[in-house]
């Protein structure tokens, strides 16, 4: 149940909505890094591009290191020996190395950026594909805004690492190792001095890096909180404005924004201290090296070119160390993001697909109608429930359905009536396999739907709900939603059958008119008729009508009722209705109370029984 706007306003920005245990956070660095490495499997299809990128990286890093040797040669053989020919040849070679460096850097950057973009697209598709398999119960336990944040912000964090940070960090790591090797080749004494300094440079990384990672995870959580709040507020903006709740929502969102800022500011302070400490220590060490190396040059232990080359390599090592330390925080941020994404990918679906699905036989509505007209038993649209018992996860002590049994024959129109909470909607949830019963079974055309594929089950059912879903697309796209292969002529025919063409033709672009988010450009009756046209075009053998006319005015209700009467012909139809006048003509009425079937019959026979239905009818028809 969605919380009210005022209750949302009272939620502290630092708190998060309760989520499933599968989405619990973990602050263990090893686990986070393992999750990041696990996601790297999405790189396997692009391994050859990655190899080329790494090869380009190696060429670029090697070229930079060779420049140091060129610098040594220029100073010792060109400047010191005053040899112009050597100087010219070295500078020409340096120009060649710079061209190689430019080309390899371009190749590395392009390939790694392409891989990063491709990687994040593949991850997003995998996460979204998995989200579509999760049952509605999952989305009752987690806020949609948080899921959206994980799908967008977290994947962007990983893209930053794979496409940029990883390449940059790996390049600097190669330069760090190569620089150290070249330093030893140039001067063992000065290199040992640098080795003694490295622990001082690495200390801030070890001490402050963990704190940066925790703050990165917390920052992502705060952004997810804010995203969820914005998503809900803007979706319900009419209610917000109708109750003049804007000032409260401004203050509430301000708290979320400040929470994000506070975490970000703390992270920036600690990460800034980390970077500053590394830079100060690294360049301070270079100063000491220059002092020691200068004395060696004066004593002729070291040539000026060798000292220059050593300083060049020392600067490379210092810059590489600073870059690696800076990238560590980004790596930890991506590790936290990958953990959140992995939690989504690893969330099991509540509704399991059978290993060897059984096919559900079917015939279309025309064939069912013809079979019934000839008094031949139809084979499609038969529904059976055998001792079905079901508890919602949020209410484990109260059965939503309690040993419900019954059969609906093909082409029959059956209405489910009873007070709110009687279990009527739960019957629909069972048929659509949004949930599975804890006991008993549901059969469709004689097949236990748990033994059939979920797609096969749902392809037999068309749903028209009380609040029809209209997508932010054109009229034609909304009608074609249940049958993507339908032609324009088929779409128009379905709209004709649903009495929708008369208002569609008056729209600015007719069937190509964009309907806006949730169909805001249509009235309630028009949305219902578009939904009925969608069901016509889908041509399913079972039709579920959930209070399809309860919120309409008299004229709209008449048009929708006419459309539904045409739609029900030849189809097994279940209707949920609180307004009994709309279901008096049903073949049978099933009266439910507290998850049980209390009586079954026609309108007249149930009124004569003077039971629950008779009391409800007396209240409405009097």
N, C-alpha and C positions, 0 to 999 in steps of 0.2 A: 504494500500500500504506500503510495507516494506521500511523504510528509508535507504538512502545510507550509506555506511560505514563512509564517511567523516562527514555526518550530525550526525551520532551517536557519532563520536569522539568529536563533539562540545557540546554534552549534558553534563551539569554539573553533577558530581557524586551525588550531594545531591538532584537532581530532580528525579522525577519519571514520567513514561509515563502516559498520560491520561488514566484513566480507567473508567469503568462504575460506576455510582453513587452507585450501590449496593456494590461496593468494597471500598467505602470511609473509611478512618481510623477514629477511635474514641479513645480519650485518657481518657475516663471516667472509673475510676477503677471499679465502680459498674457494668457497662455494660460488661466490659471485664470478670470479675469474673462470671457474669451471663452466658456468653457464654461458659466459661469453665465448669460450673456446668451443662449446657445444654448438653454438649458432654458426660457427665458422664452416660447418658442413655445407652451408648455402654457397660457399665459395668453390666447392668442388667442380661444378659444371664450367667454371671459368678459370680452371687451374692454369691453362696455357697462357692466357693473358696475364695471370699473376706471375708466371715464370718470366715472361718478357719484361714485366714491370720490375721485377727483382733484378733481372739482368741489366736493365737500364740504370737501376739504382746503383748496382755494383760498379758499372762503368763511370757514372758520375762521381761516386765517392773516390774511386781510384784516380780519376783525373785530378780531383782536388788535392789528393795526397802527392801526386806527381808534381803539382805546381810548386810545392815546398822544395822539392829537389831542384826544380828549375830556378827557384829563387837562390838557393845555395850556389848553383853553378854560375849564375849571373854575377853574384857578388865576388866569389873567389876567383873565377876565371875571366870575368869581364871587367868589373870595376877595379878590383885589387891588382890584377895583372895588366890593366889598361889595354885589353885585347878587344879591339872594335869588332873584328870578325866573329869572335866567340859571342860577343854581346848581341850582334845582329842575328846570328843563327839561333841563339837561345830565345830571343824575343819572337822570332818567326815560329819556333816550336811552341812557344807559349800561346801564340795566337791560334795555332792548330788545336792545342789542348782546350782552349776556351770554346772553340767551335764544337768540339766533341762534347764538352761539358754542357753547352747550351742544348744540343740535340738530345743528349741522353736525359737531361733534366725535363725537357718537354715530353719525351716519351714516358718517363716515369710518372710525371704529374697527370698526363692525359689518361694513361692506362689505369692508374690507381683511382683516379676520380671516377672513371667509367665503372670500374669494379665496385666502388663504394655505392654508386647510384644503383647498379644492377643488384647488388647485395641487399640493399634496404628495400628495393621493390619486391624482391623474392620473399624477404622476411615478412613484409606487410601482407603480401598475398597469402602466405602460409598462415599467419595469425588470423586474418580475416576469414579464410576458408574454414579454419577450425572454429572460430566464433559462430559461424553459421550452423555448425553441428551441435552446439550446446543448446539444451532445452530451455524453455522459458523460466524454469526454476532457477537456473544460474543467474539470469538477469533480475530475478527477484532478490538475490543476495548481494548484488554488487551494483554500484551506480554506473549508468551508461557513460556518463562523462569521464569516469575514471578509465573505463575500457578504451574510450576514444583517445584519451591522453596517452595511454600506453601504446596505442597503435600509431600515433603521430609523433609525440615528443620523444618517446623512448627509442623509436626506430631512428629518429633524426640524430640522437646522441651516438648511437652505434655507427650510423653512416659517417659521422664526423671522425670517428676513430678509424674505421676501415678505409674510408676514402681519402683521409687527410692525415690524421694523427699517426696512424700506423706507419704510413709511408715516411712521414717526417721523422718519427721516432726511430724507425729502422735505419733511415739514412744517417741520422746522428749517432746511432749506436755503432754503425759501420765506421763512421768517421772517428768515433771515440776509440774503438779498438785499433783501427788502422793508424790513427794518430799516435797512440801509445807505442805501437810497434816501431813506427818511424822515429819516435823520440828515443827509444832504446838504441836504434841503429845509429842515431846521431850522437847521443851522449848518454852513457849508462849512469854516470854520476847524477846528472840533472834529472834523468828519468826516475831514479830511485827517490829523489827528493819529491817529485810529483806523486809517486806512489804513496808516500807518507801523507800527502795532503788529501788524497782521495777520500779516506774515511771521514775527514772533516766535512767534505762536500756532501757525502752521502748521508751523514747523520740527520740533517733536516728532512731529507726525503723519508727516512724511516720513521722519525718522530712525528712529523706533521702530516705525512701522506695518509695515514689511516683516518685522521680527523677530517681531512678534505673529502675522503670517500664517503664517510658518514653524512657529512653535510650535503654532498651531491645527491645522495639518496633522499635525504630529507627535503631538499629543494624540489626534486621531482615529485615527491608526495604532495607537497604544498601546491604545486602547479596543478596536479590532478584534482585536488580538492576544489580549487578555484574553477577549473574547467567544468567539473560536475555541477557546481553552483550556477555558473553562467548558462550551461546547457538547459538546466531545469527552469531557470528564471525566464529565459528568452522563449522557450517553448510555451510557457504559460503566461506570456506577457499580457494577454487580455485580462486574465484574472488579477495580475499584479496591478495593472492600471485601473481596473474597475474598482478595486478596493483601496486605491490611492496608497499603494504600498511601496512606491518608488523610494521615498526617503529611507525607509528601513532597509531596503535592499542595497541602496547606495552605501549605507554604513556597514552592512554585513559584508559586501564585496570589498569594501575598504579594508576590513580586518583580514580578509584572505590575501589581498594585495600586500598589506604590510607584513603579513607572515612570510610571504615569498621574499619580500625585500630584506627582512631581518635575517633570514637564513642565507640569502645571497650575499649580504654585507659581511656576515660572519665568515662565510666561505672565502670571500675576496680578501678579507684581512689575513686569514691564516695562509691562504695560497700565496698572497703577496709576500708574507713573511718568509714562506718557503723559497720563493723565487729569489728574493733579495738576499737571503742568507747564502744561497748557492752562488749567486753572482759575486757577492763580496768576497766569499772565501776563495772562489776560483781565480778571480782577477788579483786578489791579494797574493795568492800563490805565484801568479805570473810575475808580480813585482819582485818577489824574493828570488825567483829563478833568474830574472834579468840581472840582479845584483851578483848572484853567485856566478852566472855565466859570463858576465862582463869581466870579472876578476880572472876567469879562466882564459879569456881572449887576451887580456893584458899579459898573462903569464905564458901565452902561446900554447896553452894546452888545447885550445879550441880555436878554429878559424872563425872570422867574422861571418862568413857564409853559413857555416854550421850553426852558429848561435842564432842567426836570423831564421834559418830553417827550423831550428828547435822552437823558437818563439812562435813561429807560424803554426807549428804543430800543437804547441801548448795552447794557443788561442783556439785552435779548432777543437781540442779536447775540452777546454773550458766551456766554449759555446755548446758543444755537444752535451756536456754534463748538465748545463743549465736547461737545455731543451728537453733532455730526457726527464729531468726532474719535473719540468712543467707539464710534460705529456703524461706523467704518472697520474696526476689528478684527473685528466681527461679519460685515461684508461679506467680508473676506478669509477668514474661517473658512468662510462659505458658498461662497466661490469654490473653496476647496480641496475641500469636500464635493461640489460640482457637478462638479469635475474627476473625482473618483472615480466618481460616478454615470455621467458621460458615458463613462468608460472601459468600464463595463459595457454601456451601451447601444450603444457602437460596436464591441464585441467581435463579430467575425463568426462566424456559425455554421459549424462544420466541415462539416456535411452540408448541401449546397445543395439548395433546391427547384428543380425544372425549370421553365423558363419556360412550357412547354406540356405539362403532365403527361398521361401516357397512363393511361387507366383500366384497372384490373385486374379482369377478369370474375370472378364468384364464384357459388357455389351453397352452400346451407347443408349441414350434416352429414347431414340426413335425405335430401336429394336425392343426395348423394354415395353414401350407403349403398345407396340404391335402385338407382342406376346400376351400382354394382359387383355387386349381387346379380343384376342382369339381364345381366351381362357386357358392359355398355356403358361405354366409356371415360369416366371422369368428367373434367369440365373444370376442377375447382377443387382447389387444393392441390398443384399440380405445382411442384416445386422443381428448379432446375438450377443448377449451378455450373460455370463454364467457365474453367479455368486461373486460378483465383483466387489471387492472391498479396497478402499483407498484412503490413506491418510496424507494430507499435505505435510511436507517437512516442517513447516512453521507451526503446525497444530498436530503433533504426534499422538495426542490423547483423544482427539475427537475425529471420528471417521467422517470424511466428506461423502463417501458412498459406503453403505453397510449391507453387504450380501445382496446386491442388486442383480436381478435376473430378468430376462425378457427377450423377445424376438420381434423384429420388424421385418416384414416381408417386402420384396422388391415392389417399387411403385407406391407403397403405402405412405400416407401423410399422417404423422404422429406428432402431437404437441406435448411438450413437457411443461407442466404448470405446477405452481406451488409457491410458498413464500420465499423471500430472499434467504440464501444459505441452505436451500433444500438439497442442492447437489446437481441442479440442472446443467449449469455451465461445466461442472466437472465431468458429466457424461460426454460433452463435446470434447473436453481435454483428453479423455480416454480414447475416443474415436480417432482423434488426430495424432495420437501417440506423443502428446506433449508430456505425458506422464504414463507410467505403467502401473497397473494395480499391484498392491501387495499380495492379494489373493484373488483367485478366480481368473477368468480370461474373457477377452473380447474377440469375437470372430467376425470376419467380413467375407461374405460368399463362402462360408464354411472353413476359412483359414484363420487360425489364431494369428492376430496381427503382429505378435511378437516373433513369429516365425517368418514373416514377410519383411522385405526391405522397407525402411521408413518412407523412401520415395514412392514405392509402389502403393503403400497404404494411402498416402496423402494425394496421390494422383487420381484416386477414386472419389475425392471429396471436394466440393466447392463450398465456401463459407461466405455468408453475407452477415456481417455483424451489426450491432446496434450503432456503433460509431465507425462507419466504413473507412478504411484506410485509402487515402488518395495520395499518390506520390507526387513529388515536385517534378512533373513531366507533362506532356501533352495529354489531351483526352484520349487520343488513339493509343498512346503508350500505356495509359492506365487500363484501358479496356483489354489490350493485347497482353497484359501481364500474365494471364493464366494460359495463354496459347501464343507463344512468340512467333509461330509460323503462319499465323492467320493473315490473310490478305486484307487490303483496305475494304474490299466488298464484304468480307466476313465481319469486320469490325462494325461497319454500318448496319449490317443485318442484325447483329447482336444488339446494337443500340436501338434499332427499330423495335425489336422484340421487347426491350426494356422501357419503351416509351421515352427514350432519352434523346432521340434525334431532334425532336421539336425545339429543345432548348440549346442543343449543341450547335445547330445550324445558325442560331442567333449570336453565338459567341464571335468575338472579333476575327479569329482565324479558323473557326469551325473546329474540325477534329484536330487541328494542329495548335489549338490554343493552349498556352502554358497555364496550368491550373494553380501554381504557387504551392508553397509548403503546406502539406496536409489539406490541399484542396480549398484554400481560403477564398478562392474566387467563385465558389459554388455554394448554393444553399444546401441545407440538410437534405431535402428531398432530391435535389439534383445529384448530390454525392451518392445517395442510396441507389439511384437509378444507374449511375456509372458502375457501381459495385455489382449490381444485378446484371448489367451488360457483360461485365467481366466473367461472372459465373455462367452466363449463357454461352460465351465464347469458349470457356474452359470445357463445357459439356461433360461434366462428371456425373457418375451414376448416383452419388449420394449428395444431398443438399442439406446444409446446416444453416438455419435461419435463427439468428440470435437477436431477438427484440428488434427486428428490422424496421418497424414502423412506430416504435414507442415515442420517439421524440419529434414526430412530424405533425404539421397542421393537417386539417381535414382534407384539403385539396391534394396536398402532397401525398398523404397517406393513401388516398384513393388511387392515384397514379402508381404508386409503389406496389399497392396490393394487386392491381391488375397485372403489373409486370411479374410479380412473384407467382401469381396463379399460372401464367404461361410457363414460367421457369420450372414449376413443380411438376408439370405434366411428364409422365414417364420416368420420374426420378423418385427414389426413396427420400423422403423429406422429414427432417426432424426440426421442430419449431420450438424455440423457447419464447414464452409469452407471459407477461403479467396482465396484459389487457385481454381478457377472455373473449371479448367480442371478435377478435381477429382469428380465433382458432375454433369457433363453435362448429365449423363445417369440417374439421379434421376427421379422418377415419377413426382415430382413437386418441384419447387424452390420457396421459400417464401423470397421475398426481403424486408428487414427491414431498416428503417432509423429513428433515433431519437426516438426509442421506439415504432414505428408504422409500420404496414405492408403496404407497398406502392404498391406492385404488387405480383401476384402469377401466375405461369405458367411453361411451359417447357423451356428448354434453347432456343429453336428456337423461340417460341412465345415471350419470353421476349426480345430477341435481336431485333426482328421485332418491338417491341413497342418503341424502341429508348429512353427508360427511364434510370433510375439509373443503372439497370443491364446491359443495352447495353453499357453504358459508362465504367463500370467496366470491361466488357468483352473486349471492344476495347483496354483498357489499357493492359490487360494481354495477349490476343491472338495476338495482333499486334507484 
